[in-house]
Amino acid sequence: MLRYVYGHELHNHSRLAHSMFCDRADQFKTRLGWDVHVNSRGEEKDQYDDLNPLYMIWEQPDGTHGGSMRFLPTTGRVMVNEVFLDLCDGVPICSPLIWECTRFCLSREAQGRIGAALMLGSLEIMRNFNIPHYTAVFYRHTARAFRNLGFGPEIVSTDGQARNPICMGYWEYAEETYLTVAAKAGIPPELSQLWFDRSFGGASVPAAMALTA
């Protein structure tokens, strides 16, 4: 199932949070070789985790992390403005209508549909919070993967001529995209909405609609 958890609430989901940060260390440090900090608990965290971001997390049946993304409004500090401003032609992105998404991460044990479930969750945030656009910095091959999951970005700038260059782009919400991604994920839109509502103190998910990894 999908959970939506603000940073200050992660202590209420300690097993889920710890496994998420450990999976981030495994993906970004071990597998991708990024220059990121891993603490003594084996967790990858950065300065943006201290800004109370919204995490969208796929929780496995055993309570551990299957995949996740991190979201911050561009009206505050965001990575695209502080680390990758050159990709914005030196002009910071600052709008209540644009949020930044970062740290797309999948556990080694993640099943195929979890990626699509994360795309659906990101659309659920847009749909419920009335956010028309996301922005992010990503590798070009990652953009192709997002398109295959049904929710690809529009690339607006690229850094370098490498085979897999870094890009900056935008995602735009559309109801048709939301329904397409829900079908790819195999998750009824009604269930996706119920997961969102439950995370923010709304309705609980009826047992008949429960869906696990």
Secondary structure, 3 states (H helix, E strand, C coil): CEEEEEHHHHHHHHHHHHHHHHHHHHHHHHHCCCCCCECCCCCECCHHHHHCCEEEEEECCCCCEEEEEEEEECCCCCHHHHCCHHHHCCCCCCCCCEEEEEEEEECCCCCCHHHHHHHHHHHHHHHHHCCCEEEEEEEHHHHHHHHHCCCCCEEEEEECCCCCCEEEEEEECCHHHHHHHHHHHCCCHHHHHHHHHHHCCCCCCCHHHCCCC
